[in-house]
């Protein structure tokens, strides 16, 4: 899994084309991913969670869902240790917090568990858009 988001991209190919070879690729790679310990950082655990949720959506294999939820939990734990990059009204936004939100949205899409959707909506509602756009631009300008 050296290409980030590759399973997301292949899932999109499957949705657009309906070609089962893309769905087969997603599920075969997700099974490998589920048994891989990977890198223990927020971004990677969140991406893995999202990819496993996608595979669950295609297969309804509960072991993939369980692994997705486990990796999201791990990402959330790691997130607590991340640097705060933005605070507004007492809400601290941590480095890489957006990645966990993407995983939660995918989990909501495939399970319809409204807890995931509520958490994402809560995150977005507390985010001050005008100020954060300026901050995001500044942060993107300093990236290599």
N, C-alpha and C positions, 0 to 999 in steps of 0.2 A: 504494500500500500504506500508506494512512494509518491504517487500523484494525489495530492489533496483533492477531495471532492470527486474523485473519479466515479464512485458509485452513484453520486448525485447526478453527474452528467450522463451516465449510462441509463439511469432511471428516466431522465428527461428524453433520451433517445427512444426508449421503450414507449413512453407516453405518446410521443409524436408519431412514431412509425408503426407501433403495434407489433414490431418484430420480436418474437420470443427469444431470439439469441441475446438481446440486450438484457432482458429480465433474467435469463439464465446466467449471464455474466455477473449481474448484481448479486444474485443469490449464492453463486459459487464463491465469489470473493468475500461476501459477508460471512460465510461459514469459516473461511480461513481467518478473517479478521476477528471473529468471535473467540478463536483459540489463540490469538496473538496477544502478548502482553503489551506491545506498543510502547509509546513514550508517555510518561506520566506528567503531562502538562495540560492546562485548561483547554487550549485550542484543540489539541489533538483528541483528547477525550470527548470533547463536544462534537467534533467532526465524526468520530467513530460512533458516537451515540446516534447521531442523525443518520449515518449510513446504515447502521443496524436496524433502525426504525423503518427506513425505506424498505429494507429486505423483509422485515416482518410484514409490512404492508402488502408485499407481493406474495408471501408464502403463508402467512398466519402461523408461522413456527414460533411458539411461545418462548423457546430458548433464545431466539434472536431478540425478542421484546425484553426479556429479563436482562440480557446482556446490555442492551441499549439503556435501560433504566439504571443499571448498575454503573455504567460508564458516565451517565449524566450525574449521578450521585457523587462519583469520584471527582468529576469536573467541578461540581458545586463546592465540594470540600476544598479543592485546590484554589478555587476562586477566592475564598476567604483570606488567603495568604497573599493575594495579588495587590499591587499598588493601586491606591485610589487615584484616578486620573481626573475625576470631576465630582464635585459635590453641589447639591442644590436642595435647599429646604431640608437639610439633614440627611439626605439620601446620598450615599456614596456609590459611585459607579467605578467598578474595578476594571483594570486592564483585562481585556478579553471577555468581558461580561456578555458581549453580544453573541459570542459563539454558543453559550449555553442557551440563549433565547432561541436561536435557530434550531437547536436540538429539541427544545420543548415544543416548538411549532410543528416539527415533523412528528413528534410523539402524539400531539393533539390530532394531527391529520389522520394518523393511522389507527388511533384508539378511540377518538372522540371523547377522551377524558378531559373534561373542562378545567380541571386543576391546572393543566399545562397552559391552556389558553389564558386563564385568569392571571397566572404568574407573568406571562409575557405582556399582557395588557397592563398589569400593575407596573412593570418595569418601564414601559413606554409612557404611561400616564405621568409618572413622576419625573420624566426626562424633560428638561426645559429646552425645547427645540431651538429657539433663536440663539441662545447662548452656546448651545452645544455645537451648532453648525460652525460657528466661529472657531471653537476649540478643535473640532474635527479637522477643519481646514488647516489650522496651525499644525496639528499633529501629522497630517498627511504631508505637509510641506517639509517637515523635518525628517521624514523617512528616507532611507538611502535609496 
